[in-house]
């Protein structure tokens, strides 16, 4: 209806997205973004800040959960795995960006992968599901960026 809020409309659009909405161009770009993010994330596992958050997060170590990139010796609940892997991705500031300044993949991919790993074996998600979740996460971030007057003003503040 015309009285629907922007937030409600936004939620409906996002909720309605499915794999049929992934064009060949979106699939190719998403795969490239994922590969780039995994690359900088793996490189970032060697940074001091990543070592610190990894050591800190070990107190939350758990058997049934998500991988810490570059570490086969322990796993963390999805929240902490996403945090550690997100720090790894952004630790050297090589992760992708768009204007106004935000880093889309570093915020989305670690969360999507950590959650996908936490599903029980009989409910594992497909690669296409992961690609869709990643693309939706990027779409959400892009739309929030477009809605934000604060984001538009970032260049003027520096």
Phi and psi in radians as a Rosetta constraint file:
Dihedral C 1 N 2 CA 2 C 2 CIRCULARHARMONIC -1.223 0.35
Dihedral N 2 CA 2 C 2 N 3 CIRCULARHARMONIC -0.334 0.35
Dihedral C 2 N 3 CA 3 C 3 CIRCULARHARMONIC -1.486 0.35
Dihedral N 3 CA 3 C 3 N 4 CIRCULARHARMONIC -0.023 0.35
Dihedral C 3 N 4 CA 4 C 4 CIRCULARHARMONIC -1.122 0.35
Dihedral N 4 CA 4 C 4 N 5 CIRCULARHARMONIC 2.480 0.35
Dihedral C 4 N 5 CA 5 C 5 CIRCULARHARMONIC -1.303 0.35
Dihedral N 5 CA 5 C 5 N 6 CIRCULARHARMONIC 2.810 0.35
Dihedral C 5 N 6 CA 6 C 6 CIRCULARHARMONIC -1.049 0.35
Dihedral N 6 CA 6 C 6 N 7 CIRCULARHARMONIC -0.741 0.35
Dihedral C 6 N 7 CA 7 C 7 CIRCULARHARMONIC -1.083 0.35
Dihedral N 7 CA 7 C 7 N 8 CIRCULARHARMONIC -0.764 0.35
Dihedral C 7 N 8 CA 8 C 8 CIRCULARHARMONIC -1.112 0.35
Dihedral N 8 CA 8 C 8 N 9 CIRCULARHARMONIC -0.741 0.35
Dihedral C 8 N 9 CA 9 C 9 CIRCULARHARMONIC -1.104 0.35
Dihedral N 9 CA 9 C 9 N 10 CIRCULARHARMONIC -0.759 0.35
Dihedral C 9 N 10 CA 10 C 10 CIRCULARHARMONIC -1.025 0.35
Dihedral N 10 CA 10 C 10 N 11 CIRCULARHARMONIC -0.845 0.35
Dihedral C 10 N 11 CA 11 C 11 CIRCULARHARMONIC -1.073 0.35
Dihedral N 11 CA 11 C 11 N 12 CIRCULARHARMONIC -0.716 0.35
Dihedral C 11 N 12 CA 12 C 12 CIRCULARHARMONIC -1.110 0.35
Dihedral N 12 CA 12 C 12 N 13 CIRCULARHARMONIC -0.736 0.35
Dihedral C 12 N 13 CA 13 C 13 CIRCULARHARMONIC -1.086 0.35
Dihedral N 13 CA 13 C 13 N 14 CIRCULARHARMONIC -0.859 0.35
Dihedral C 13 N 14 CA 14 C 14 CIRCULARHARMONIC -1.108 0.35
Dihedral N 14 CA 14 C 14 N 15 CIRCULARHARMONIC -0.778 0.35
Dihedral C 14 N 15 CA 15 C 15 CIRCULARHARMONIC -1.103 0.35
Dihedral N 15 CA 15 C 15 N 16 CIRCULARHARMONIC -0.522 0.35
Dihedral C 15 N 16 CA 16 C 16 CIRCULARHARMONIC -1.454 0.35
Dihedral N 16 CA 16 C 16 N 17 CIRCULARHARMONIC -0.111 0.35
Dihedral C 16 N 17 CA 17 C 17 CIRCULARHARMONIC -1.271 0.35
Dihedral N 17 CA 17 C 17 N 18 CIRCULARHARMONIC 2.443 0.35
Dihedral C 17 N 18 CA 18 C 18 CIRCULARHARMONIC -2.538 0.35
Dihedral N 18 CA 18 C 18 N 19 CIRCULARHARMONIC 3.104 0.35
Dihedral C 18 N 19 CA 19 C 19 CIRCULARHARMONIC -1.028 0.35
Dihedral N 19 CA 19 C 19 N 20 CIRCULARHARMONIC -0.445 0.35
Dihedral C 19 N 20 CA 20 C 20 CIRCULARHARMONIC -1.167 0.35
Dihedral N 20 CA 20 C 20 N 21 CIRCULARHARMONIC -0.327 0.35
Dihedral C 20 N 21 CA 21 C 21 CIRCULARHARMONIC -1.451 0.35
Dihedral N 21 CA 21 C 21 N 22 CIRCULARHARMONIC -0.157 0.35
Dihedral C 21 N 22 CA 22 C 22 CIRCULARHARMONIC -1.408 0.35
Dihedral N 22 CA 22 C 22 N 23 CIRCULARHARMONIC 1.808 0.35
Dihedral C 22 N 23 CA 23 C 23 CIRCULARHARMONIC -1.288 0.35
Dihedral N 23 CA 23 C 23 N 24 CIRCULARHARMONIC 2.874 0.35
Dihedral C 23 N 24 CA 24 C 24 CIRCULARHARMONIC -0.991 0.35
Dihedral N 24 CA 24 C 24 N 25 CIRCULARHARMONIC -0.694 0.35
Dihedral C 24 N 25 CA 25 C 25 CIRCULARHARMONIC -1.132 0.35
Dihedral N 25 CA 25 C 25 N 26 CIRCULARHARMONIC -0.743 0.35
Dihedral C 25 N 26 CA 26 C 26 CIRCULARHARMONIC -1.116 0.35
Dihedral N 26 CA 26 C 26 N 27 CIRCULARHARMONIC -0.753 0.35
Dihedral C 26 N 27 CA 27 C 27 CIRCULARHARMONIC -1.057 0.35
Dihedral N 27 CA 27 C 27 N 28 CIRCULARHARMONIC -0.832 0.35
Dihedral C 27 N 28 CA 28 C 28 CIRCULARHARMONIC -1.124 0.35
Dihedral N 28 CA 28 C 28 N 29 CIRCULARHARMONIC -0.760 0.35
Dihedral C 28 N 29 CA 29 C 29 CIRCULARHARMONIC -1.161 0.35
Dihedral N 29 CA 29 C 29 N 30 CIRCULARHARMONIC -0.722 0.35
Dihedral C 29 N 30 CA 30 C 30 CIRCULARHARMONIC -1.110 0.35
Dihedral N 30 CA 30 C 30 N 31 CIRCULARHARMONIC -0.743 0.35
Dihedral C 30 N 31 CA 31 C 31 CIRCULARHARMONIC -1.087 0.35
Dihedral N 31 CA 31 C 31 N 32 CIRCULARHARMONIC -0.707 0.35
Dihedral C 31 N 32 CA 32 C 32 CIRCULARHARMONIC -1.155 0.35
Dihedral N 32 CA 32 C 32 N 33 CIRCULARHARMONIC -0.726 0.35
Dihedral C 32 N 33 CA 33 C 33 CIRCULARHARMONIC -1.121 0.35
Dihedral N 33 CA 33 C 33 N 34 CIRCULARHARMONIC -0.716 0.35
Dihedral C 33 N 34 CA 34 C 34 CIRCULARHARMONIC -1.124 0.35
Dihedral N 34 CA 34 C 34 N 35 CIRCULARHARMONIC -0.813 0.35
Dihedral C 34 N 35 CA 35 C 35 CIRCULARHARMONIC -1.070 0.35
Dihedral N 35 CA 35 C 35 N 36 CIRCULARHARMONIC -0.774 0.35
Dihedral C 35 N 36 CA 36 C 36 CIRCULARHARMONIC -1.085 0.35
Dihedral N 36 CA 36 C 36 N 37 CIRCULARHARMONIC -0.744 0.35
Dihedral C 36 N 37 CA 37 C 37 CIRCULARHARMONIC -1.182 0.35
Dihedral N 37 CA 37 C 37 N 38 CIRCULARHARMONIC -0.703 0.35
Dihedral C 37 N 38 CA 38 C 38 CIRCULARHARMONIC -1.084 0.35
Dihedral N 38 CA 38 C 38 N 39 CIRCULARHARMONIC -0.702 0.35
Dihedral C 38 N 39 CA 39 C 39 CIRCULARHARMONIC -1.098 0.35
Dihedral N 39 CA 39 C 39 N 40 CIRCULARHARMONIC -0.895 0.35
Dihedral C 39 N 40 CA 40 C 40 CIRCULARHARMONIC -1.212 0.35
Dihedral N 40 CA 40 C 40 N 41 CIRCULARHARMONIC -0.507 0.35
Dihedral C 40 N 41 CA 41 C 41 CIRCULARHARMONIC -1.175 0.35
Dihedral N 41 CA 41 C 41 N 42 CIRCULARHARMONIC -0.762 0.35
Dihedral C 41 N 42 CA 42 C 42 CIRCULARHARMONIC -1.140 0.35
Dihedral N 42 CA 42 C 42 N 43 CIRCULARHARMONIC -0.705 0.35
Dihedral C 42 N 43 CA 43 C 43 CIRCULARHARMONIC -1.098 0.35
Dihedral N 43 CA 43 C 43 N 44 CIRCULARHARMONIC -0.692 0.35
Dihedral C 43 N 44 CA 44 C 44 CIRCULARHARMONIC -1.189 0.35
Dihedral N 44 CA 44 C 44 N 45 CIRCULARHARMONIC -0.290 0.35
Dihedral C 44 N 45 CA 45 C 45 CIRCULARHARMONIC -1.145 0.35
Dihedral N 45 CA 45 C 45 N 46 CIRCULARHARMONIC -0.249 0.35
Dihedral C 45 N 46 CA 46 C 46 CIRCULARHARMONIC -1.608 0.35
Dihedral N 46 CA 46 C 46 N 47 CIRCULARHARMONIC 0.011 0.35
Dihedral C 46 N 47 CA 47 C 47 CIRCULARHARMONIC -1.437 0.35
Dihedral N 47 CA 47 C 47 N 48 CIRCULARHARMONIC 2.752 0.35
Dihedral C 47 N 48 CA 48 C 48 CIRCULARHARMONIC -1.103 0.35
Dihedral N 48 CA 48 C 48 N 49 CIRCULARHARMONIC -0.747 0.35
Dihedral C 48 N 49 CA 49 C 49 CIRCULARHARMONIC -1.124 0.35
Dihedral N 49 CA 49 C 49 N 50 CIRCULARHARMONIC -0.644 0.35
Dihedral C 49 N 50 CA 50 C 50 CIRCULARHARMONIC -1.168 0.35
Dihedral N 50 CA 50 C 50 N 51 CIRCULARHARMONIC -0.707 0.35
Dihedral C 50 N 51 CA 51 C 51 CIRCULARHARMONIC -1.044 0.35
Dihedral N 51 CA 51 C 51 N 52 CIRCULARHARMONIC -0.707 0.35
Dihedral C 51 N 52 CA 52 C 52 CIRCULARHARMONIC -1.136 0.35
Dihedral N 52 CA 52 C 52 N 53 CIRCULARHARMONIC -0.835 0.35
Dihedral C 52 N 53 CA 53 C 53 CIRCULARHARMONIC -1.220 0.35
Dihedral N 53 CA 53 C 53 N 54 CIRCULARHARMONIC -0.516 0.35
Dihedral C 53 N 54 CA 54 C 54 CIRCULARHARMONIC -1.145 0.35
Dihedral N 54 CA 54 C 54 N 55 CIRCULARHARMONIC -0.826 0.35
Dihedral C 54 N 55 CA 55 C 55 CIRCULARHARMONIC -1.075 0.35
Dihedral N 55 CA 55 C 55 N 56 CIRCULARHARMONIC -0.782 0.35
Dihedral C 55 N 56 CA 56 C 56 CIRCULARHARMONIC -1.029 0.35
Dihedral N 56 CA 56 C 56 N 57 CIRCULARHARMONIC -0.789 0.35
Dihedral C 56 N 57 CA 57 C 57 CIRCULARHARMONIC -1.272 0.35
Dihedral N 57 CA 57 C 57 N 58 CIRCULARHARMONIC -0.242 0.35
Dihedral C 57 N 58 CA 58 C 58 CIRCULARHARMONIC -1.037 0.35
Dihedral N 58 CA 58 C 58 N 59 CIRCULARHARMONIC -0.414 0.35
Dihedral C 58 N 59 CA 59 C 59 CIRCULARHARMONIC -1.135 0.35
Dihedral N 59 CA 59 C 59 N 60 CIRCULARHARMONIC -0.304 0.35
Dihedral C 59 N 60 CA 60 C 60 CIRCULARHARMONIC -1.747 0.35
Dihedral N 60 CA 60 C 60 N 61 CIRCULARHARMONIC 0.169 0.35
Dihedral C 60 N 61 CA 61 C 61 CIRCULARHARMONIC -0.900 0.35
Dihedral N 61 CA 61 C 61 N 62 CIRCULARHARMONIC 2.457 0.35
Dihedral C 61 N 62 CA 62 C 62 CIRCULARHARMONIC -2.633 0.35
Dihedral N 62 CA 62 C 62 N 63 CIRCULARHARMONIC 2.613 0.35
Dihedral C 62 N 63 CA 63 C 63 CIRCULARHARMONIC -1.346 0.35
Dihedral N 63 CA 63 C 63 N 64 CIRCULARHARMONIC -0.755 0.35
Dihedral C 63 N 64 CA 64 C 64 CIRCULARHARMONIC -1.729 0.35
Dihedral N 64 CA 64 C 64 N 65 CIRCULARHARMONIC 1.559 0.35
Dihedral C 64 N 65 CA 65 C 65 CIRCULARHARMONIC -2.981 0.35
Dihedral N 65 CA 65 C 65 N 66 CIRCULARHARMONIC -2.402 0.35
Dihedral C 65 N 66 CA 66 C 66 CIRCULARHARMONIC -2.083 0.35
Dihedral N 66 CA 66 C 66 N 67 CIRCULARHARMONIC 2.688 0.35
Dihedral C 66 N 67 CA 67 C 67 CIRCULARHARMONIC -1.339 0.35
Dihedral N 67 CA 67 C 67 N 68 CIRCULARHARMONIC 2.490 0.35
Dihedral C 67 N 68 CA 68 C 68 CIRCULARHARMONIC -1.717 0.35
Dihedral N 68 CA 68 C 68 N 69 CIRCULARHARMONIC 2.090 0.35
Dihedral C 68 N 69 CA 69 C 69 CIRCULARHARMONIC -1.008 0.35
Dihedral N 69 CA 69 C 69 N 70 CIRCULARHARMONIC 2.296 0.35
Dihedral C 69 N 70 CA 70 C 70 CIRCULARHARMONIC 1.477 0.35
Dihedral N 70 CA 70 C 70 N 71 CIRCULARHARMONIC 0.028 0.35
Dihedral C 70 N 71 CA 71 C 71 CIRCULARHARMONIC -2.304 0.35
Dihedral N 71 CA 71 C 71 N 72 CIRCULARHARMONIC 2.010 0.35
Dihedral C 71 N 72 CA 72 C 72 CIRCULARHARMONIC -1.670 0.35
Dihedral N 72 CA 72 C 72 N 73 CIRCULARHARMONIC -0.100 0.35
Dihedral C 72 N 73 CA 73 C 73 CIRCULARHARMONIC -1.515 0.35
Dihedral N 73 CA 73 C 73 N 74 CIRCULARHARMONIC -0.271 0.35
Dihedral C 73 N 74 CA 74 C 74 CIRCULARHARMONIC -2.692 0.35
Dihedral N 74 CA 74 C 74 N 75 CIRCULARHARMONIC 2.788 0.35
Dihedral C 74 N 75 CA 75 C 75 CIRCULARHARMONIC -2.240 0.35
Dihedral N 75 CA 75 C 75 N 76 CIRCULARHARMONIC 2.781 0.35
Dihedral C 75 N 76 CA 76 C 76 CIRCULARHARMONIC -2.251 0.35
Dihedral N 76 CA 76 C 76 N 77 CIRCULARHARMONIC 2.776 0.35
Dihedral C 76 N 77 CA 77 C 77 CIRCULARHARMONIC -0.990 0.35
Dihedral N 77 CA 77 C 77 N 78 CIRCULARHARMONIC 2.661 0.35
Dihedral C 77 N 78 CA 78 C 78 CIRCULARHARMONIC -0.899 0.35
Dihedral N 78 CA 78 C 78 N 79 CIRCULARHARMONIC -0.700 0.35
Dihedral C 78 N 79 CA 79 C 79 CIRCULARHARMONIC -1.017 0.35
Dihedral N 79 CA 79 C 79 N 80 CIRCULARHARMONIC -0.817 0.35
Dihedral C 79 N 80 CA 80 C 80 CIRCULARHARMONIC -1.348 0.35
Dihedral N 80 CA 80 C 80 N 81 CIRCULARHARMONIC -0.595 0.35
Dihedral C 80 N 81 CA 81 C 81 CIRCULARHARMONIC -1.095 0.35
Dihedral N 81 CA 81 C 81 N 82 CIRCULARHARMONIC -0.755 0.35
Dihedral C 81 N 82 CA 82 C 82 CIRCULARHARMONIC -1.101 0.35
Dihedral N 82 CA 82 C 82 N 83 CIRCULARHARMONIC -0.685 0.35
Dihedral C 82 N 83 CA 83 C 83 CIRCULARHARMONIC -1.100 0.35
Dihedral N 83 CA 83 C 83 N 84 CIRCULARHARMONIC -0.903 0.35
Dihedral C 83 N 84 CA 84 C 84 CIRCULARHARMONIC -1.102 0.35
Dihedral N 84 CA 84 C 84 N 85 CIRCULARHARMONIC -0.813 0.35
Dihedral C 84 N 85 CA 85 C 85 CIRCULARHARMONIC -1.195 0.35
Dihedral N 85 CA 85 C 85 N 86 CIRCULARHARMONIC -0.573 0.35
Dihedral C 85 N 86 CA 86 C 86 CIRCULARHARMONIC -1.156 0.35
Dihedral N 86 CA 86 C 86 N 87 CIRCULARHARMONIC -0.690 0.35
Dihedral C 86 N 87 CA 87 C 87 CIRCULARHARMONIC -1.095 0.35
Dihedral N 87 CA 87 C 87 N 88 CIRCULARHARMONIC -0.734 0.35
Dihedral C 87 N 88 CA 88 C 88 CIRCULARHARMONIC -1.045 0.35
Dihedral N 88 CA 88 C 88 N 89 CIRCULARHARMONIC -0.776 0.35
Dihedral C 88 N 89 CA 89 C 89 CIRCULARHARMONIC -1.066 0.35
Dihedral N 89 CA 89 C 89 N 90 CIRCULARHARMONIC -0.763 0.35
Dihedral C 89 N 90 CA 90 C 90 CIRCULARHARMONIC -1.634 0.35
Dihedral N 90 CA 90 C 90 N 91 CIRCULARHARMONIC -0.088 0.35
Dihedral C 90 N 91 CA 91 C 91 CIRCULARHARMONIC -1.077 0.35
Dihedral N 91 CA 91 C 91 N 92 CIRCULARHARMONIC -0.465 0.35
Dihedral C 91 N 92 CA 92 C 92 CIRCULARHARMONIC -1.939 0.35
Dihedral N 92 CA 92 C 92 N 93 CIRCULARHARMONIC 0.082 0.35
Dihedral C 92 N 93 CA 93 C 93 CIRCULARHARMONIC 1.090 0.35
Dihedral N 93 CA 93 C 93 N 94 CIRCULARHARMONIC 0.542 0.35
Dihedral C 93 N 94 CA 94 C 94 CIRCULARHARMONIC -1.705 0.35
Dihedral N 94 CA 94 C 94 N 95 CIRCULARHARMONIC -0.067 0.35
Dihedral C 94 N 95 CA 95 C 95 CIRCULARHARMONIC -1.246 0.35
Dihedral N 95 CA 95 C 95 N 96 CIRCULARHARMONIC 2.772 0.35
Dihedral C 95 N 96 CA 96 C 96 CIRCULARHARMONIC -1.062 0.35
Dihedral N 96 CA 96 C 96 N 97 CIRCULARHARMONIC 2.786 0.35
Dihedral C 96 N 97 CA 97 C 97 CIRCULARHARMONIC -2.597 0.35
Dihedral N 97 CA 97 C 97 N 98 CIRCULARHARMONIC 2.814 0.35
Dihedral C 97 N 98 CA 98 C 98 CIRCULARHARMONIC -2.437 0.35
Dihedral N 98 CA 98 C 98 N 99 CIRCULARHARMONIC 3.038 0.35
Dihedral C 98 N 99 CA 99 C 99 CIRCULARHARMONIC -1.894 0.35
Dihedral N 99 CA 99 C 99 N 100 CIRCULARHARMONIC 2.375 0.35
Dihedral C 99 N 100 CA 100 C 100 CIRCULARHARMONIC -1.078 0.35
Dihedral N 100 CA 100 C 100 N 101 CIRCULARHARMONIC 2.815 0.35
Dihedral C 100 N 101 CA 101 C 101 CIRCULARHARMONIC -1.007 0.35
Dihedral N 101 CA 101 C 101 N 102 CIRCULARHARMONIC 2.021 0.35
Dihedral C 101 N 102 CA 102 C 102 CIRCULARHARMONIC -2.747 0.35
Dihedral N 102 CA 102 C 102 N 103 CIRCULARHARMONIC 2.695 0.35
Dihedral C 102 N 103 CA 103 C 103 CIRCULARHARMONIC -1.969 0.35
Dihedral N 103 CA 103 C 103 N 104 CIRCULARHARMONIC 1.650 0.35
Dihedral C 103 N 104 CA 104 C 104 CIRCULARHARMONIC -1.137 0.35
Dihedral N 104 CA 104 C 104 N 105 CIRCULARHARMONIC -0.874 0.35
Dihedral C 104 N 105 CA 105 C 105 CIRCULARHARMONIC -1.240 0.35
Dihedral N 105 CA 105 C 105 N 106 CIRCULARHARMONIC -0.615 0.35
Dihedral C 105 N 106 CA 106 C 106 CIRCULARHARMONIC -1.131 0.35
Dihedral N 106 CA 106 C 106 N 107 CIRCULARHARMONIC -0.460 0.35
Dihedral C 106 N 107 CA 107 C 107 CIRCULARHARMONIC -1.501 0.35
Dihedral N 107 CA 107 C 107 N 108 CIRCULARHARMONIC -0.500 0.35
Dihedral C 107 N 108 CA 108 C 108 CIRCULARHARMONIC -1.654 0.35
Dihedral N 108 CA 108 C 108 N 109 CIRCULARHARMONIC -0.893 0.35
Dihedral C 108 N 109 CA 109 C 109 CIRCULARHARMONIC -1.063 0.35
Dihedral N 109 CA 109 C 109 N 110 CIRCULARHARMONIC -0.835 0.35
Dihedral C 109 N 110 CA 110 C 110 CIRCULARHARMONIC -1.016 0.35
Dihedral N 110 CA 110 C 110 N 111 CIRCULARHARMONIC -0.657 0.35
Dihedral C 110 N 111 CA 111 C 111 CIRCULARHARMONIC -1.182 0.35
Dihedral N 111 CA 111 C 111 N 112 CIRCULARHARMONIC -0.783 0.35
Dihedral C 111 N 112 CA 112 C 112 CIRCULARHARMONIC -1.113 0.35
Dihedral N 112 CA 112 C 112 N 113 CIRCULARHARMONIC -0.778 0.35
Dihedral C 112 N 113 CA 113 C 113 CIRCULARHARMONIC -1.163 0.35
Dihedral N 113 CA 113 C 113 N 114 CIRCULARHARMONIC -0.784 0.35
Dihedral C 113 N 114 CA 114 C 114 CIRCULARHARMONIC -1.048 0.35
Dihedral N 114 CA 114 C 114 N 115 CIRCULARHARMONIC -0.747 0.35
Dihedral C 114 N 115 CA 115 C 115 CIRCULARHARMONIC -1.171 0.35
Dihedral N 115 CA 115 C 115 N 116 CIRCULARHARMONIC -0.712 0.35
Dihedral C 115 N 116 CA 116 C 116 CIRCULARHARMONIC -1.109 0.35
Dihedral N 116 CA 116 C 116 N 117 CIRCULARHARMONIC -0.598 0.35
Dihedral C 116 N 117 CA 117 C 117 CIRCULARHARMONIC -1.255 0.35
Dihedral N 117 CA 117 C 117 N 118 CIRCULARHARMONIC -0.423 0.35
Dihedral C 117 N 118 CA 118 C 118 CIRCULARHARMONIC -1.431 0.35
Dihedral N 118 CA 118 C 118 N 119 CIRCULARHARMONIC -0.191 0.35
Dihedral C 118 N 119 CA 119 C 119 CIRCULARHARMONIC -1.134 0.35
Dihedral N 119 CA 119 C 119 N 120 CIRCULARHARMONIC 2.513 0.35
Dihedral C 119 N 120 CA 120 C 120 CIRCULARHARMONIC -1.085 0.35
Dihedral N 120 CA 120 C 120 N 121 CIRCULARHARMONIC 2.699 0.35
Dihedral C 120 N 121 CA 121 C 121 CIRCULARHARMONIC -0.896 0.35
Dihedral N 121 CA 121 C 121 N 122 CIRCULARHARMONIC -0.714 0.35
Dihedral C 121 N 122 CA 122 C 122 CIRCULARHARMONIC -1.339 0.35
Dihedral N 122 CA 122 C 122 N 123 CIRCULARHARMONIC -0.120 0.35
Dihedral C 122 N 123 CA 123 C 123 CIRCULARHARMONIC -2.091 0.35
Dihedral N 123 CA 123 C 123 N 124 CIRCULARHARMONIC 0.394 0.35
Dihedral C 123 N 124 CA 124 C 124 CIRCULARHARMONIC -0.983 0.35
Dihedral N 124 CA 124 C 124 N 125 CIRCULARHARMONIC 2.470 0.35
Dihedral C 124 N 125 CA 125 C 125 CIRCULARHARMONIC -1.571 0.35
Dihedral N 125 CA 125 C 125 N 126 CIRCULARHARMONIC 2.746 0.35
Dihedral C 125 N 126 CA 126 C 126 CIRCULARHARMONIC -1.466 0.35
Dihedral N 126 CA 126 C 126 N 127 CIRCULARHARMONIC 2.938 0.35
Dihedral C 126 N 127 CA 127 C 127 CIRCULARHARMONIC -1.062 0.35
Dihedral N 127 CA 127 C 127 N 128 CIRCULARHARMONIC -0.643 0.35
Dihedral C 127 N 128 CA 128 C 128 CIRCULARHARMONIC -1.154 0.35
Dihedral N 128 CA 128 C 128 N 129 CIRCULARHARMONIC -0.686 0.35
Dihedral C 128 N 129 CA 129 C 129 CIRCULARHARMONIC -1.074 0.35
Dihedral N 129 CA 129 C 129 N 130 CIRCULARHARMONIC -0.736 0.35
Dihedral C 129 N 130 CA 130 C 130 CIRCULARHARMONIC -1.127 0.35
Dihedral N 130 CA 130 C 130 N 131 CIRCULARHARMONIC -0.731 0.35
Dihedral C 130 N 131 CA 131 C 131 CIRCULARHARMONIC -1.101 0.35
Dihedral N 131 CA 131 C 131 N 132 CIRCULARHARMONIC -0.721 0.35
Dihedral C 131 N 132 CA 132 C 132 CIRCULARHARMONIC -1.120 0.35
Dihedral N 132 CA 132 C 132 N 133 CIRCULARHARMONIC -0.814 0.35
Dihedral C 132 N 133 CA 133 C 133 CIRCULARHARMONIC -1.052 0.35
Dihedral N 133 CA 133 C 133 N 134 CIRCULARHARMONIC -0.755 0.35
Dihedral C 133 N 134 CA 134 C 134 CIRCULARHARMONIC -1.063 0.35
Dihedral N 134 CA 134 C 134 N 135 CIRCULARHARMONIC -0.832 0.35
Dihedral C 134 N 135 CA 135 C 135 CIRCULARHARMONIC -1.103 0.35
Dihedral N 135 CA 135 C 135 N 136 CIRCULARHARMONIC -0.691 0.35
Dihedral C 135 N 136 CA 136 C 136 CIRCULARHARMONIC -1.133 0.35
Dihedral N 136 CA 136 C 136 N 137 CIRCULARHARMONIC -0.735 0.35
Dihedral C 136 N 137 CA 137 C 137 CIRCULARHARMONIC -1.039 0.35
Dihedral N 137 CA 137 C 137 N 138 CIRCULARHARMONIC -0.719 0.35
Dihedral C 137 N 138 CA 138 C 138 CIRCULARHARMONIC -1.165 0.35
Dihedral N 138 CA 138 C 138 N 139 CIRCULARHARMONIC -0.728 0.35
Dihedral C 138 N 139 CA 139 C 139 CIRCULARHARMONIC -1.067 0.35
Dihedral N 139 CA 139 C 139 N 140 CIRCULARHARMONIC -0.778 0.35
Dihedral C 139 N 140 CA 140 C 140 CIRCULARHARMONIC -1.047 0.35
Dihedral N 140 CA 140 C 140 N 141 CIRCULARHARMONIC -0.822 0.35
Dihedral C 140 N 141 CA 141 C 141 CIRCULARHARMONIC -1.097 0.35
Dihedral N 141 CA 141 C 141 N 142 CIRCULARHARMONIC -0.738 0.35
Dihedral C 141 N 142 CA 142 C 142 CIRCULARHARMONIC -1.096 0.35
Dihedral N 142 CA 142 C 142 N 143 CIRCULARHARMONIC -0.744 0.35
Dihedral C 142 N 143 CA 143 C 143 CIRCULARHARMONIC -1.180 0.35
Dihedral N 143 CA 143 C 143 N 144 CIRCULARHARMONIC -0.721 0.35
Dihedral C 143 N 144 CA 144 C 144 CIRCULARHARMONIC -1.073 0.35
Dihedral N 144 CA 144 C 144 N 145 CIRCULARHARMONIC -0.668 0.35
Dihedral C 144 N 145 CA 145 C 145 CIRCULARHARMONIC -1.095 0.35
Dihedral N 145 CA 145 C 145 N 146 CIRCULARHARMONIC -0.730 0.35
Dihedral C 145 N 146 CA 146 C 146 CIRCULARHARMONIC -1.174 0.35
Dihedral N 146 CA 146 C 146 N 147 CIRCULARHARMONIC -0.585 0.35
Dihedral C 146 N 147 CA 147 C 147 CIRCULARHARMONIC -1.334 0.35
Dihedral N 147 CA 147 C 147 N 148 CIRCULARHARMONIC -0.349 0.35
Dihedral C 147 N 148 CA 148 C 148 CIRCULARHARMONIC -1.544 0.35
Dihedral N 148 CA 148 C 148 N 149 CIRCULARHARMONIC 2.047 0.35
Dihedral C 148 N 149 CA 149 C 149 CIRCULARHARMONIC -1.234 0.35
Dihedral N 149 CA 149 C 149 N 150 CIRCULARHARMONIC -0.542 0.35
Dihedral C 149 N 150 CA 150 C 150 CIRCULARHARMONIC -1.109 0.35
Dihedral N 150 CA 150 C 150 N 151 CIRCULARHARMONIC -0.724 0.35
Dihedral C 150 N 151 CA 151 C 151 CIRCULARHARMONIC -1.125 0.35
Dihedral N 151 CA 151 C 151 N 152 CIRCULARHARMONIC -0.702 0.35
Dihedral C 151 N 152 CA 152 C 152 CIRCULARHARMONIC -1.100 0.35
Dihedral N 152 CA 152 C 152 N 153 CIRCULARHARMONIC -0.481 0.35
Dihedral C 152 N 153 CA 153 C 153 CIRCULARHARMONIC -1.563 0.35
Dihedral N 153 CA 153 C 153 N 154 CIRCULARHARMONIC -0.056 0.35
Dihedral C 153 N 154 CA 154 C 154 CIRCULARHARMONIC -0.936 0.35
Dihedral N 154 CA 154 C 154 N 155 CIRCULARHARMONIC -0.865 0.35
Dihedral C 154 N 155 CA 155 C 155 CIRCULARHARMONIC -1.039 0.35
Dihedral N 155 CA 155 C 155 N 156 CIRCULARHARMONIC -0.569 0.35
Dihedral C 155 N 156 CA 156 C 156 CIRCULARHARMONIC -1.251 0.35
Dihedral N 156 CA 156 C 156 N 157 CIRCULARHARMONIC -0.387 0.35
Dihedral C 156 N 157 CA 157 C 157 CIRCULARHARMONIC -1.426 0.35
Dihedral N 157 CA 157 C 157 N 158 CIRCULARHARMONIC -0.204 0.35
